[in-house]
Amino acid sequence: MELLCVLFAVAALFCGCAVLTLKCRVPAAVAPLTALSLIVAVLTLAAMAGVLYPAAWAVYGLCLAGGVWVLATRKKHTDALQMLFTPGSVLFWGMALAFTVYFFVRQPMATDFDELSLWATAVKITKVNNDLYATAELGTPWAATQNPGLPLLAYFFQFLGDYADWKIYVGYDILYFSVFAAVVGAIPRSKWRVAVPMAAALWCVPFFFTNYNHTIYLTTTYMTSYGDVPAGLVFGGAVAAWCRSDKLPAHSPSQIVSYVSAHDNFTLWDKLMLVRYARPEYTAADSAALAQNRLAAGIYLTCMGMPFLQAGEEFARTKKGQGNTYRSSPSLNRLDWKRAAQFHGLVDYYRGLLGLRAQFPRLSASDAASPAAIKFFSLEQPLVGWTLPAAPGDSAAWRALCVFYNPTEEEKRVRLPDGQWKLLSDGVSSALWKGPSRVCGGEVTLLPYSATIFGQV
């Protein structure tokens, strides 16, 4: 019976997609993602207004009635089938039905993963009370912790029948698949050699990836149980479709965000220490890890586009090797400002790089032509080197930048392009550009674990 309830929800979703495709001309591969977004938006507004239960009935009724209407009034059913069943939409509906049955058979429990068990409770409260979990009779102060979108998406598939953990997985995975369908649907039929293996790989994603260990061992803890993943896929799918489409605004480097650490998972310092040592001492001022930290900063702060850094990265923020600290103590998650004094050299390095970047505006250029101006050098692996001329009239401090990345633990010799080049940053000090530093030509030495930057004078 519970399986039939979820299949009925899938049927309602199909009817809603039929309206979007046949009446609103939304491509069939994009219709599921569009429909799910509209459903969640309506349920969110209704929940905030205290009318979640009648709104859910209205959503089901409108989807079913609309689908029956557009299919019944359609004169050319063959054309309708061709519009509704494209490669992307077939991928979606096939995966939606298959995984609905699969999760019904497997009956995965929310307690298999600590973070999902927390949000499964929110879904259960919403289902039992037919009211938003934050305002329901048994509500807890979670409203500021997570947007209600994912719990209300799960509520749509929980609405008929009784609450069950496995229905949450169904809702999350169907959102997953709607993104896959949108990406595959952006590939023209003539590129089927790309679309077919991509679709096959996407089928396997929910099976073979764990949440934390980044391994490919088969696991009963599905990747989709981690709320950030399906939510992130919505944005990732939109970006993928944008990258593939020539009908959307022109691609430019200003639409790219470059970073090496964010609020989730390990801090950059902890990543470096965990890679270098079996038993890291996170509070130690490790010289090799500091050099690698400067290299990482030198790479992304010389990339085109928008740089992003996590608070505290500039003074080697540590969470003592803990990756997921959403329920850890404030003492572990806080910014330890004493480290800003302890690692003042690293702070100065970030400050110097940010100032250097501001002196060469083309690194933040918004035009689509600037990336083509980058010329990469042919160097021995794993060295990387490139040069970028300043844009005409942008008031850059130097005529061009020349940048080398040396990720090895040894010094390396490289040759500069013709001309005179001022050493702006040697991988240890990023403030050389402020004074009368050395002017180089011919061969130069790159320090171990360094991003070395020159400016043409």
C-alpha positions, 0 to 999 in steps of 0.5 A: 500500500505504501508503495502505491502511495508513493507511485501515486505521488510520482503519477501526480508529478508526471501530470504536472510535468505534462502540463509544463511540457505540452502547455508551457513549452518547458522541455521534457528533460527540464520539466521535472526539476521545474515542477519539483521547484514549484511544488516546494515553493508552494508548500513552503509558502503554504507551511509559513501561512499555516495551511500546509495540509489543504495546500498539499491536496490542492497541489495533488489535485491541480497536477492530476487534473491538469495532466488529464486535461492536457492529455485528453484535449491533445489532438495529436497524441503521437506528437505529445508522446514525442514531446514528453519522452525525450532521452533526458525525460526517459532517464528521469522517469526510468530512474524515478520508478526504479528507485522508488521500488528499490527503496521500498524493497530495501527500506533504508533507515534514517538512523544509518546516518546521523545528519539524516536522522536529525532531519528525518525527525523534522520530516516526521514531525511535519508529516504527523502534524501536517504542519511545518516542523518548526511550528508544529506541536512537537516542533523544535527551534530548527527554523534557522538551521535549514531551509524547509525546502528539502523536508517539504520535498520529502513531505510531498512524497510522504503525504499519502499513507504513513510516514516511512524513512525510505520515502525521504530517500525517494524524494531526495533521489527524485530531485537528484534525477531531475538534475541529471535529466536536465543535464542530459537533456542539454546535450543534443541528440547528435552527441549521443556518444556523450549522453549515453555513458553520462546517463549510465554513470548517473544511474550508478551515483546513488550506489557507489559513493559514501558521505565522508570517506570519498571511496567507492565501496558499496554502502547502505548509507546512500549519498543522497541522505546528505542534505547538502548533496541534492540541494547542491546538485540543483545548483550544479545542474543549473551550472552544467546546463548553463555551461552546455547551452549557447542560448544563455549569457556568454560565459566569462571568468567573473562567473567562476568562484575559486577556493580551496576550503569552505565551511564544510569538511576539513579546513585547509590546514587540517587537510594539509596536516592529515596528508603529511602525517599519520598523527598530525599535531595541528597546533604546531607551526609546520614549515612544510605545511605552511609552504603548501598553504602559501602555494594553495593560496597563491594558486587560487588568488592568481586565478581569474574570476572571484576568489573565495576564502574561508574565515581563518584560512589566512591564519591556518585555522584548525578544527583538530582534524574533525571534518563534520563539526555541525554538532561539535562544541563552540570551542572547536568551531570558533575562530582562534584569534591567537593563531592570527598572531602565531601565524602572522607571516601567513596572514601577511602573505594573504594580505600581500597576494590580495593587494597584488591581485588588486594591482592587476585588474585583468585577473578579475576581468568580466569579459569572455575574451580575457581567458584566451589571452593566457599562454601556458608554458611547456614545462616538466610535470608537475610544474605549471607556468603561464603569462597574461598580458594586462588589458589595454587601459586597465591601469595595471601596475605591470605590462603582464604577469608571469606565474609559476607553480612548483608543487614539489619539495625541490627547487626548480629552474625555469626560463622566463619569457623575453623581457624584464620581469620584476619579482613580485612574490617568491612564495615566501613573501608576497609583498615584494611588489611594494618595493624595489625588488629584483628584476630578472631575465633568463632562468630563475629558481622556484622555491619548493612548494611555491607560487612565484609571480613576476610582473613585466616592466 
